[in-house]
Amino acid sequence: MTTDSAGSPDRLLYLLQVANASFPTGAFNHSYGFETWIDSGALDDAASFEGACRDWLRYAVIPTDGAAAAHAHRHATAGELDALLALDAIVGALKLSRESREASYKTGRALLAAHRDVFSAETLAPLAEAMRDGRCEGHQAVVFGAAAQAQGIGVGDAVLAFLHAGLSNLVSVGARLIPLGQIESQRIVREAWPLLTGGAAEACAMELDALGSATAGLDIASMRHERLHTRLCMS
């Protein structure tokens, strides 16, 4: 995997800002079904939560959204809007539960809106227009890949930042719901570095027809989430 953003302060600062939990995408409101597991008692400490996070990355995120972010970056580089919209449709089809699908495109739309307001990337205007016209939903992975390309970020760095941001946001959810201490939370993210770097390389090498998730248990948890008696997260 090629990483080049560290050689440019502006590119590195861009990644630090956009991948930060404070960037207004609303991702911190989504547990992607993890709240169901936590509510049931299946995840009740740092060890059980960390194991579930790693499985989520390996089997749900890397081969779907991670790979989609890489393909979105390449389509944006080639100026292939139709291919970008087709990719967005594939990502939506892979989201089996209503809540996970809504979380994906709601955070994607928020990311694009905030990105255009903060960074004024006019190359993203056609994608924004397609969302307004109803030609695509605007899933987060697709928007993140296209937006990173607009800022000159290499595909490897873009995917790595996307995966890291996803894990960091999920860990912040666990910190609130289990709860976890700050050190425990940061250790979970740190221990995932090899998985994140290896996963980014895997995602960048994945063919489009290989995209797919193998997390039926989490899909079911996400479907059950909307029926929880009480909940703090939107998904």
C-alpha positions as a printed NumPy array, in Angstrom:
array([[  0.   ,   0.   ,   0.   ],
       [  1.386,   3.402,  -0.981],
       [  1.197,   6.171,   1.6  ],
       [  2.218,   9.666,   0.634],
       [  0.154,  12.132,   2.675],
       [  2.781,  12.427,   5.39 ],
       [  5.014,  14.132,   2.82 ],
       [  2.573,  17.035,   2.487],
       [  1.52 ,  18.975,   5.604],
       [ -1.729,  20.121,   3.971],
       [ -2.706,  16.576,   3.022],
       [ -1.86 ,  15.235,   6.445],
       [ -3.799,  18.035,   8.124],
       [ -6.762,  17.329,   5.856],
       [ -6.842,  13.677,   6.918],
       [ -6.488,  14.593,  10.591],
       [ -9.404,  17.009,  10.319],
       [-11.83 ,  14.96 ,   8.225],
       [-11.179,  11.661,  10.024],
       [-11.617,  13.316,  13.42 ],
       [-14.771,  12.501,  15.391],
       [-15.526,  16.225,  15.645],
       [-15.991,  16.551,  11.871],
       [-19.783,  16.895,  11.504],
       [-20.9  ,  13.628,   9.932],
       [-23.005,  12.348,  12.822],
       [-21.065,   9.062,  12.878],
       [-20.758,   9.207,  16.68 ],
       [-24.537,   8.605,  16.865],
       [-24.369,   5.192,  15.204],
       [-23.424,   1.831,  16.706],
       [-24.253,  -0.29 ,  13.601],
       [-25.99 ,  -2.859,  15.789],
       [-23.397,  -2.92 ,  18.576],
       [-25.844,  -1.307,  20.996],
       [-28.059,  -4.403,  20.642],
       [-25.161,  -6.655,  21.628],
       [-24.224,  -4.385,  24.529],
       [-27.844,  -4.258,  25.716],
       [-28.036,  -8.065,  25.659],
       [-24.886,  -8.39 ,  27.784],
       [-22.905, -10.112,  25.02 ],
       [-20.414,  -7.242,  25.11 ],
       [-19.779,  -6.044,  28.628],
       [-16.1  ,  -5.244,  28.97 ],
       [-13.064,  -4.064,  27.017],
       [-12.002,  -7.554,  25.929],
       [-15.343,  -8.626,  24.481],
       [-15.879,  -5.264,  22.823],
       [-12.396,  -5.253,  21.303],
       [-12.918,  -8.704,  19.788],
       [-16.212,  -7.632,  18.247],
       [-14.631,  -4.448,  16.865],
       [-11.877,  -6.412,  15.183],
       [-14.372,  -8.832,  13.631],
       [-16.464,  -5.862,  12.475],
       [-13.442,  -4.362,  10.748],
       [-12.213,  -7.613,   9.225],
       [-15.494,  -9.062,   7.991],
       [-17.87 ,  -6.112,   7.607],
       [-15.971,  -2.912,   6.869],
       [-12.778,  -3.823,   5.018],
       [-14.392,  -5.96 ,   2.283],
       [-17.311,  -3.576,   1.761],
       [-16.935,   0.089,   2.684],
       [-13.146,  -0.017,   2.735],
       [-12.966,  -1.454,  -0.764],
       [-15.731,   0.911,  -1.906],
       [-13.739,   3.918,  -0.693],
       [-10.782,   2.731,  -2.791],
       [-12.938,   2.26 ,  -5.901],
       [-14.603,   5.634,  -5.345],
       [-11.177,   7.268,  -5.234],
       [-10.232,   5.656,  -8.551],
       [-13.525,   6.559, -10.244],
       [-13.128,  10.155,  -9.05 ],
       [ -9.579,  10.236, -10.407],
       [-10.846,   9.109, -13.814],
       [-13.826,  11.478, -13.723],
       [-16.233,   8.525, -13.991],
       [-19.404,   9.877, -12.418],
       [-21.644,   7.096, -13.743],
       [-19.304,   4.477, -12.281],
       [-19.306,   6.365,  -8.974],
       [-23.115,   6.329,  -8.89 ],
       [-23.184,   2.615,  -9.733],
       [-20.732,   1.967,  -6.904],
       [-22.98 ,   3.89 ,  -4.526],
       [-25.887,   1.618,  -5.493],
       [-23.781,  -1.475,  -4.793],
       [-22.803,  -0.178,  -1.361],
       [-26.466,   0.455,  -0.533],
       [-27.451,  -3.031,  -1.677],
       [-24.855,  -4.581,   0.633],
       [-26.44 ,  -2.889,   3.676],
       [-28.98 ,  -5.545,   4.621],
       [-30.621,  -3.732,   7.529],
       [-32.558,  -0.5  ,   7.184],
       [-30.683,   1.206,  10.007],
       [-27.204,   0.389,   8.703],
       [-28.166,   1.582,   5.228],
       [-29.608,   4.828,   6.568],
       [-26.562,   5.369,   8.77 ],
       [-24.319,   4.939,   5.745],
       [-26.012,   7.479,   3.508],
       [-26.936,   9.948,   6.244],
       [-23.313,  10.201,   7.367],
       [-22.228,  10.329,   3.72 ],
       [-24.519,  13.225,   2.91 ],
       [-23.407,  15.067,   6.042],
       [-19.771,  14.442,   5.123],
       [-20.238,  15.842,   1.632],
       [-22.119,  18.919,   2.835],
       [-19.528,  19.715,   5.497],
       [-16.649,  18.956,   3.146],
       [-17.909,  21.378,   0.492],
       [-18.531,  24.095,   3.096],
       [-15.109,  23.726,   4.708],
       [-12.868,  22.84 ,   1.757],
       [-14.848,  24.219,  -1.225],
       [-14.132,  21.208,  -3.439],
       [-16.048,  22.063,  -6.604],
       [-15.071,  18.769,  -8.211],
       [-17.614,  17.166,  -5.876],
       [-20.47 ,  19.266,  -7.29 ],
       [-21.622,  16.566,  -9.768],
       [-21.868,  14.026,  -6.946],
       [-23.828,  16.48 ,  -4.81 ],
       [-26.155,  17.18 ,  -7.736],
       [-26.734,  13.457,  -8.242],
       [-27.756,  13.174,  -4.587],
       [-30.183,  16.076,  -4.919],
       [-31.682,  14.549,  -8.061],
       [-32.156,  11.184,  -6.382],
       [-29.695,   9.397,  -8.676],
       [-27.69 ,   8.118,  -5.717],
       [-27.986,   7.912,  -1.942],
       [-24.496,   9.181,  -1.154],
       [-22.995,   6.49 ,   1.054],
       [-20.176,   7.517,   3.35 ],
       [-17.495,   5.263,   1.867],
       [-18.141,   6.573,  -1.644],
       [-18.15 ,  10.204,  -0.538],
       [-15.018,   9.772,   1.593],
       [-13.052,   8.217,  -1.272],
       [-14.141,  10.846,  -3.79 ],
       [-13.549,  13.728,  -1.376],
       [-10.067,  12.493,  -0.453],
       [ -9.166,  12.269,  -4.13 ],
       [-10.345,  15.865,  -4.616],
       [ -7.805,  16.933,  -1.988],
       [ -4.929,  15.043,  -3.602],
       [ -4.839,  12.242,  -1.028],
       [ -3.441,   8.928,  -2.234],
       [ -5.834,   5.991,  -2.329],
       [ -3.96 ,   4.023,   0.349],
       [ -3.951,   6.914,   2.782],
       [ -7.609,   7.647,   2.074],
       [ -8.708,   4.09 ,   2.857],
       [ -6.51 ,   3.862,   5.954],
       [ -7.958,   7.122,   7.295],
       [-11.483,   5.917,   6.528],
       [-10.992,   2.67 ,   8.44 ],
       [ -9.332,   4.421,  11.371],
       [-12.148,   6.966,  11.591],
       [-14.762,   4.212,  11.546],
       [-13.067,   2.303,  14.355],
       [-12.491,   5.439,  16.435],
       [-16.151,   6.421,  16.189],
       [-17.32 ,   2.925,  17.131],
       [-14.958,   2.819,  20.109],
       [-16.377,   6.147,  21.297],
       [-19.822,   4.519,  21.229],
       [-18.527,   1.625,  23.319],
       [-16.933,   4.054,  25.74 ],
       [-20.34 ,   5.605,  26.38 ],
       [-22.466,   2.453,  26.457],
       [-20.405,  -0.211,  28.282],
       [-18.734,   2.065,  29.562],
       [-15.008,   1.955,  28.846],
       [-12.244,   4.075,  30.311],
       [-10.252,   6.457,  28.138],
       [ -7.105,   4.357,  28.339],
       [ -8.982,   1.162,  27.482],
       [-10.586,   2.894,  24.508],
       [ -7.308,   4.218,  23.174],
       [ -5.62 ,   0.86 ,  23.645],
       [ -8.274,  -0.82 ,  21.49 ],
       [ -7.537,   1.618,  18.665],
       [ -3.758,   1.283,  19.076],
       [ -3.848,  -2.513,  19.077],
       [ -5.814,  -2.425,  15.829],
       [ -3.066,  -0.605,  13.899],
       [ -1.771,  -3.767,  12.154],
       [ -5.314,  -4.741,  11.214],
       [ -6.019,  -1.251,   9.906],
       [ -2.897,  -1.072,   7.746],
       [ -3.262,  -4.614,   6.467],
       [ -6.97 ,  -4.087,   5.894],
       [ -6.367,  -0.902,   3.924],
       [ -3.973,  -2.761,   1.621],
       [ -6.489,  -5.583,   1.221],
       [ -9.31 ,  -3.158,   0.466],
       [ -7.249,  -1.315,  -2.139],
       [ -6.503,  -4.585,  -3.934],
       [-10.073,  -5.903,  -3.888],
       [-11.974,  -6.238,  -7.159],
       [-15.409,  -4.683,  -7.378],
       [-17.203,  -8.013,  -7.81 ],
       [-15.615,  -9.304,  -4.595],
       [-17.302,  -6.759,  -2.338],
       [-19.418,  -8.378,   0.353],
       [-19.947,  -8.732,   4.087],
       [-19.839, -11.874,   6.212],
       [-21.455, -10.618,   9.412],
       [-24.956, -12.089,   9.568],
       [-24.979, -11.806,  13.361],
       [-24.348,  -8.084,  13.245],
       [-26.932,  -7.615,  10.483],
       [-29.515,  -9.278,  12.72 ],
       [-28.423,  -7.157,  15.68 ],
       [-28.841,  -4.054,  13.546],
       [-32.356,  -5.144,  12.557],
       [-33.25 ,  -5.781,  16.191],
       [-31.834,  -2.44 ,  17.297],
       [-34.8  ,  -0.369,  16.184],
       [-37.016,  -2.431,  18.513],
       [-34.963,  -1.964,  21.675],
       [-36.972,  -0.563,  24.553],
       [-34.417,   2.181,  25.167],
       [-31.443,   3.194,  23.08 ],
       [-28.895,   5.981,  22.802],
       [-27.731,   5.414,  19.219],
       [-29.577,   5.882,  15.934],
       [-28.387,   2.527,  14.58 ]])
